[in-house]
Every structure is written in C-alpha cells, then in structure tokens.
Amino acid sequence: MPFPTAPVKEDLFRRRAEVALDFVVVGGSIAGLSCAYNLNQAGHNVRVLERSSGPGIGTGGLRVPPNMTKLLFHWGLGAQLVKLAVKCPRIEFLESTTGEYLSGLVMHEEVMAELQADMYGMLYSDLHLMLYDLAVAAGVRVDFNVNVVDVDVSEPSVLLASGQRLQADIVIGADGPQGISRERVFGPGEKFKIGPFTGYTLIRILWDPKLRSLVDDEMGLWKVWMGAHRCVLTFFVCSDQYAVQLICPSQEAVHNWTKSMPLLPTAEKFDDFEETVQRLLRLVTQTVETQNVIQESTSVWYDKDGHVVLIGDAAHLLNPGTTHGSSLAMEDAAVLGSLFSRLRSRDKGDIMRLLAAYQEIREDRCVEVNKSEFGKCAISTIAPGDPMYEVRNAGFAASREVKALDWENLGDPYLQNVWEEFKGSFGYEAYDAADDWWVDWGILTERLAAAPTMVVTSAAEEDNDELVPAFDRLGLTSHVVVTSVTQDNGLHR
Ligand SMILES: Cc1cc2nc3c(=O)[nH]c(=O)nc-3n(C[C@H](O)[C@H](O)[C@H](O)COP(=O)(O)OP(=O)(O)OC[C@H]3O[C@@H](n4cnc5c(N)ncnc54)[C@H](O)[C@@H]3O)c2cc1C
C-alpha cells in the first residue's frame, strides 16, 4: 500500500528547538522510548531510566491499529513492522458456546487505503526492541536495571535506588499507571477502582492439528468469542505464535504485565465456551494476568511548575487488552515531541504553554478512546437476559445483511456509523493534531506572551466567551485585555 508520509527516522520535525533541555524519562517501555526518540528529534538531550533488565522482555501480544502503524512508518520502522507483525484482514465475532458466526468486520483494502495504514498484531517484545533500537541509534541514552525511587517535583530530579540523584529540566513520567511519577504529580493516596474486566495475555505456538483451522482459515484473522461476562480474543502476533486474550471479572488480580500466572483456575471459568477455545486454553504456555484498574482522574498531566510530565499509561490508563493501549502512548510522544521542537527559550512561561497545549490536544482524544474501548469490552461480554443482549445481536444481524463494512454499500446508515467510528479512532493523526494546534493557537499565544499587555481585538466580542477561558488554560489571561475589533493587529497569520 502506498504510504503518503515519507519515512523520516532522522530530522523528524525538520526543525529543532532553539534551546536544548535536559529530559530524564522514568520508564523505558512503549511511552518512554517513543517519547525519548521524539524529544531527541526535537533537539533535546534525553536519558531513559528503566528498571527491567534489558530491551525486548515481555511475553504478550498487542494490537497495532492504523493510527499507530502510521507513526511506526513515519519513524522509518515500516519495513520491520511488516516483517515481524501479522496484518489483520478481518475480525470475526462468534457466540461463545457454539462458535456460531454473529458478525464480522472486514479491513477492506479501500477502507484501509483511506486510513493510510493497516491493522496488525505483534509481540510486545518485538515492538519494544524496535523502539529501543530507534531511540539509541538517534542518540538517546537508555539505562536498564535502574530503579527510580523518588521523583522531585520542586527541583526537577530523580533519586535512584543506588542513592544517586539526577537533575533534569523536565522529568517525563512514563512509568505506568501506578508509578512514582503519577503519585508525585497527582498527590498521594490515589484510589484505583477495580474495573469489571481482567485481561490475560497468553501466547501459544499452534502445533495442535485440531487447531490448524485457526491458521488455515485465513492468516491473520482475529476471532472474538463473546460470552456472558467473559470473552476471548485471539490473534496472530508473528508467523507461528498466537495471542489469546481473555476478559473475565476478577477481584483478586493486580495491574501487572510481568508476573506469570498459572492459567488453570482462569481457564476453568471458560468451561462452557466451544471446544476450540477449551483446547487453546489447555495449550497455553505463558500467561500474564493484569487487572483493569480505573484511575481516579485523568485531568492532572503535569505539576504546577512544569517539572514532571506524565505520558502513556501514567496519564491515562485503558483497560488491559484493548486496541489502543500502546497507540495512545505513541501519539502522546509524537505530540509532545512536535510541540517541544518549537521551544524558543528556557522561559517558564514558554514551557508551561507547551505543556498546556500537550494536555489540551491529547486529553479529549484519550477520554474518547477510553470510553469507546471500554464500551467494546462491555458489548463483548453481555449476558443473555440483559436487554442490551438483544440490541447487540440485532445490530449484528443488520451488519450481516449489509456484509459488515462493505465499501460498495457505504451509503447504508449502519455502515456509515461503523466508518465514522473507524475514522475517529483509527484516522487520528498525531502530528497533524500538534500542527493544527500550533496554527490555531501556538502562533497567537507566542505573540501574546511576547507583549506585556496585548489588546486582543481580532475576534468579535461574542467570541470572548471562548477566547478568555482558552487563554486562561494557556496561562495568558493576565496579558489579555479584550476590547473592540480591528483587522490589523499583528495577530493574524
Ligand atoms: C513488560 C511489559 C509487557 C507488556 N505486554 C503487553 C502486552 O502483551 N499487550 C498489551 O496490550 N500491553 C502490554 N503492556 C502494556 C503496554 O506497554 C502499555 O499499556 C502501553 O504500551 C503504554 O505503555 P507505557 O509505556 O505507558 O506503560 P508500561 O508499558 O506499563 O511501562 C512502564 C515502564 O516503566 C517502568 N518503571 C516503572 N516504575 C519504574 C521505576 N520506579 N523506575 C524505573 N522504571 C520504572 C516499567 O518497568 C515499565 O517498563 C506491557 C507492558 C510491559 C512493561
């Protein structure tokens, strides 16, 4: 498929910040490494501290939606992605106990071409290695076996378990939802609610002859068995490995991606699922259990002085085993990097404006995706008897009739809804979002900040209700006096 954005790898933004800041990134997983690479390309000095022992450790599989594929291509990693990952041509939704086909979602060539990228399944470890190599080749220093025991928001710095303290201009908290960075920014005692789902990511090499059909049916096909309060999703993550994600309620699990669990007690909860699922679960070799926890608030992404900034799961956690966990983290990184490539000075006001922009651009997107992903988990686990069960199945029946997402029939209202959903969640362009913000607000706020008291006259007075809160968020209210309208005040682009 032709990809419109040329891979750039180096000189990503075709501009560099006018001053280089020192960033320390706590956590070197998907968010940390992506962010490090983007900030490096923006012209800053970046050091990543990761407590695990090396790159490419992790046993699970993850989904790579088109919005994430686009970023990987853009970072020059397209060829590796295509080689290592498995493209998803179609998703099948099945009734859990019988395996009856309920509906399907086809990744039509035309639709994916419109989205400019494909959907893949891949190993977490492969993605991690790709990002590690990318960041290090660009000049980022990544230290493993480094445990950060404290993050200081007053004097931006981190304390290591070794007793060493590292200073920075800005600390990036990429250490996950329950890491020390979030605690320092959010404040102590955040209460995580236990969500209704637990995800289990499991990997199995498919040697079993009775499961051959899963491979032979259609390479890359994803299957979802939808049961009462539980569901099973299976997809390829490389040519000979299969990821099996289970969702079922549990109150005992913890949020974790590294601790292996015995599967048996969980597998027994799926005894009423059709035989293929039973067989798959019996063949599983490695399991990680990770509880869906719900963060108390998503509204605090950086501290009041702009010393510590959260990114990825530390800022906005999705329920485990969803499509967008890693894609949102990479989008954050792209937006933050793009904004900081425009930094002109070490002035606190300049930095705070970029941080406000980062959250402004990203927060609504993350909230929307979170809602939509949560909804998909809920829809996949509706029990018979629930009024929504019939509604869901009626929707599936309608989609069967129009051959779900049949490009030829896109005039159909059902398909138009599906397309809108596709476009919204998969069509997101992180770099465009950052550039749009810059054109709409960045230039304006930069000029306003340069003038001690600027008379803002361009907007009609009825727009003031929108302008003033927006300036306020960007820390500019004190500079702004809104008076009458003139056309030539130097604020126009
Ligand atoms: C090992 C591993 C395997 C994963 N496997 C899958 C998977 O198979 N499927 C899936 O959908 N998602 C998986 N995830 C989760 C997925 O990476 C995230 O949901 C998403 O990519 C957002 O990533 P993140 O970087 O924000 O957070 P995370 O991926 O959770 O990364 C946080 C990082 O911070 C490090 N860290 C935490 N505290 C400290 C500290 N004090 N000092 C130094 N380092 C610290 C952690 O070791 C970790 O590497 C995995 C995560 C990890 C860490």
The ligand as an SDF file (V2000), in Angstrom:
LIG
                    3D

 53 58  0  0  0  0  0  0  0  0999 V2000
    6.9790   -5.8460   30.1340 C   0  0  0  0  0  0  0  0  0  0  0  0
    5.6700   -5.3470   29.5920 C   0  0  0  0  0  0  0  0  0  0  0  0
    4.9080   -6.1660   28.7520 C   0  0  0  0  0  0  0  0  0  0  0  0
    3.6890   -5.7070   28.2350 C   0  0  0  0  0  0  0  0  0  0  0  0
    2.9820   -6.5290   27.4200 N   0  0  0  0  0  0  0  0  0  0  0  0
    1.8170   -6.0850   26.8820 C   0  0  0  0  0  0  0  0  0  0  0  0
    1.0610   -6.9210   26.0020 C   0  0  0  0  0  0  0  0  0  0  0  0
    1.4420   -8.0310   25.7120 O   0  0  0  0  0  0  0  0  0  0  0  0
   -0.1070   -6.4500   25.4910 N   0  0  0  0  0  0  0  0  0  0  0  0
   -0.5590   -5.2060   25.7960 C   0  0  0  0  0  0  0  0  0  0  0  0
   -1.6250   -4.8160   25.2890 O   0  0  0  0  0  0  0  0  0  0  0  0
    0.1270   -4.3890   26.6180 N   0  0  0  0  0  0  0  0  0  0  0  0
    1.2990   -4.8080   27.1800 C   0  0  0  0  0  0  0  0  0  0  0  0
    1.9930   -3.9890   28.0450 N   0  0  0  0  0  0  0  0  0  0  0  0
    1.3940   -2.6850   28.4130 C   0  0  0  0  0  0  0  0  0  0  0  0
    1.6360   -1.6440   27.3280 C   0  0  0  0  0  0  0  0  0  0  0  0
    3.0150   -1.4580   27.1140 O   0  0  0  0  0  0  0  0  0  0  0  0
    1.0370   -0.3350   27.7950 C   0  0  0  0  0  0  0  0  0  0  0  0
   -0.3210   -0.4850   28.1190 O   0  0  0  0  0  0  0  0  0  0  0  0
    1.1290    0.7680   26.7370 C   0  0  0  0  0  0  0  0  0  0  0  0
    2.0730    0.4810   25.7600 O   0  0  0  0  0  0  0  0  0  0  0  0
    1.5250    2.0870   27.4000 C   0  0  0  0  0  0  0  0  0  0  0  0
    2.8470    1.9180   27.8220 O   0  0  0  0  0  0  0  0  0  0  0  0
    3.5830    2.7760   28.9380 P   0  0  0  0  0  0  0  0  0  0  0  0
    4.9840    2.8500   28.4800 O   0  0  0  0  0  0  0  0  0  0  0  0
    2.8310    3.9940   29.2510 O   0  0  0  0  0  0  0  0  0  0  0  0
    3.4740    1.8750   30.2630 O   0  0  0  0  0  0  0  0  0  0  0  0
    4.1340    0.4920   30.5900 P   0  0  0  0  0  0  0  0  0  0  0  0
    4.2380   -0.3510   29.3990 O   0  0  0  0  0  0  0  0  0  0  0  0
    3.4230   -0.0550   31.7720 O   0  0  0  0  0  0  0  0  0  0  0  0
    5.6380    0.8720   31.0160 O   0  0  0  0  0  0  0  0  0  0  0  0
    6.0410    1.4220   32.2300 C   0  0  0  0  0  0  0  0  0  0  0  0
    7.5470    1.1850   32.3370 C   0  0  0  0  0  0  0  0  0  0  0  0
    8.0690    1.8850   33.4400 O   0  0  0  0  0  0  0  0  0  0  0  0
    8.9950    1.0660   34.1230 C   0  0  0  0  0  0  0  0  0  0  0  0
    9.0500    1.5430   35.5050 N   0  0  0  0  0  0  0  0  0  0  0  0
    8.0210    1.6080   36.3840 C   0  0  0  0  0  0  0  0  0  0  0  0
    8.4360    2.1320   37.5500 N   0  0  0  0  0  0  0  0  0  0  0  0
    9.7500    2.4000   37.3860 C   0  0  0  0  0  0  0  0  0  0  0  0
   10.7360    2.9430   38.2600 C   0  0  0  0  0  0  0  0  0  0  0  0
   10.4240    3.3200   39.5140 N   0  0  0  0  0  0  0  0  0  0  0  0
   11.9920    3.0800   37.7940 N   0  0  0  0  0  0  0  0  0  0  0  0
   12.3210    2.7140   36.5210 C   0  0  0  0  0  0  0  0  0  0  0  0
   11.4190    2.1800   35.6620 N   0  0  0  0  0  0  0  0  0  0  0  0
   10.1580    2.0380   36.0960 C   0  0  0  0  0  0  0  0  0  0  0  0
    8.4020   -0.3310   33.9730 C   0  0  0  0  0  0  0  0  0  0  0  0
    9.3800   -1.3280   34.1810 O   0  0  0  0  0  0  0  0  0  0  0  0
    7.8950   -0.2880   32.5450 C   0  0  0  0  0  0  0  0  0  0  0  0
    8.8710   -0.6740   31.6270 O   0  0  0  0  0  0  0  0  0  0  0  0
    3.2040   -4.4050   28.5810 C   0  0  0  0  0  0  0  0  0  0  0  0
    3.9710   -3.5990   29.4250 C   0  0  0  0  0  0  0  0  0  0  0  0
    5.1810   -4.0520   29.9350 C   0  0  0  0  0  0  0  0  0  0  0  0
    6.0040   -3.1370   30.8540 C   0  0  0  0  0  0  0  0  0  0  0  0
  1  2  1  0
  2  3  1  0
  2 52  2  0
  3  4  2  0
  4  5  1  0
  4 50  1  0
  5  6  2  0
  6  7  1  0
  6 13  1  0
  7  8  2  0
  7  9  1  0
  9 10  1  0
 10 11  2  0
 10 12  1  0
 12 13  2  0
 13 14  1  0
 14 15  1  0
 14 50  1  0
 15 16  1  0
 16 17  1  0
 16 18  1  0
 18 19  1  0
 18 20  1  0
 20 21  1  0
 20 22  1  0
 22 23  1  0
 23 24  1  0
 24 25  2  0
 24 26  1  0
 24 27  1  0
 27 28  1  0
 28 29  2  0
 28 30  1  0
 28 31  1  0
 31 32  1  0
 32 33  1  0
 33 34  1  0
 33 48  1  0
 34 35  1  0
 35 36  1  0
 35 46  1  0
 36 37  1  0
 36 45  1  0
 37 38  2  0
 38 39  1  0
 39 40  1  0
 39 45  2  0
 40 41  1  0
 40 42  2  0
 42 43  1  0
 43 44  2  0
 44 45  1  0
 46 47  1  0
 46 48  1  0
 48 49  1  0
 50 51  2  0
 51 52  1  0
 52 53  1  0
M  END
$$$$
